[in-house]
Amino acid sequence: MKLRLVFVLLIALIFSSLSYAQNKNEVYGEKSEYAFDELEEKPEFPDGNNGLVKYLSENVKYPKKALEKGICGKVLVQFVIDDKGKVTKVEVLKGVEKTLDKEAVRVIKSMPKWIPGKKNGKPVKVRYTIPLTFKMD
């Protein structure tokens, strides 16, 4: 049986992954530190969405323990692209299993700088969410 790592990163899913919904700070009545609406430019991975898919497919390694146990599933990872394009505040929103969650965080943290989002002509911090699906065939 051939093993294959599959990433569910359809272009529509990537665009819908930008978190324009309310964040925790807004829910509690505090001013948000992230731009969510009315962005002039969304954050962009170097070489765009195709570059993001290529990066993930080349850099995510299916953890050996998860392979041995036949563990698969979707890890939902949230992070912030800061005003300099750096990936920060990486966290698992919905995990599957410790080794898969850890690998998802590792690969997101190791991403190169993005082109930051802009609001009112200035770079801003934007929260971003990506689902990474680990699947065996």
HUGILIN-V244769 format. One record per helix or strand of 2 or more residues. SS is the DSSP state (H for helix, E for strand). FROM is the first residue (numbers start at 1). TO is the last residue. Records with the same first field share a line. If there is no record, write none. Layout:
SS: FROM-TO  FROM-TO
This chain:
H: 11-17  24-27  48-59  64-69  98-109
E: 73-81  87-94  117-119  122-124  126-134
